[in-house]
Amino acid sequence: MMAPESLEKRPKSFEALTPTLAEWILDYTRGMGFARTTPVQAMAIPLLMGNKDLVVEVCTMSRYKLGIINMS
């Protein structure tokens, strides 16, 4: 398991994520007008692409919570 300090949480472009996303996903995100990831996407997408199990809880300004579970 990665130490929390080693996870990159800052927003970045979808193209800058490692491992690289498929071109059709990049086309879709561009087409929807998304230029940068959210902090949770920047942290979670690389883990999911590495076939890691992941539980994420995000508290938004509107007080909604989102839980994501991926069990490969």
Summary of the structure (lengths in Angstrom):
residues: 72
radius of gyration: 12.8
end to end distance: 15.9
largest distance: 34.3
contacts: 142
relative contact order: 0.18
helix: 36%
strand: 19%
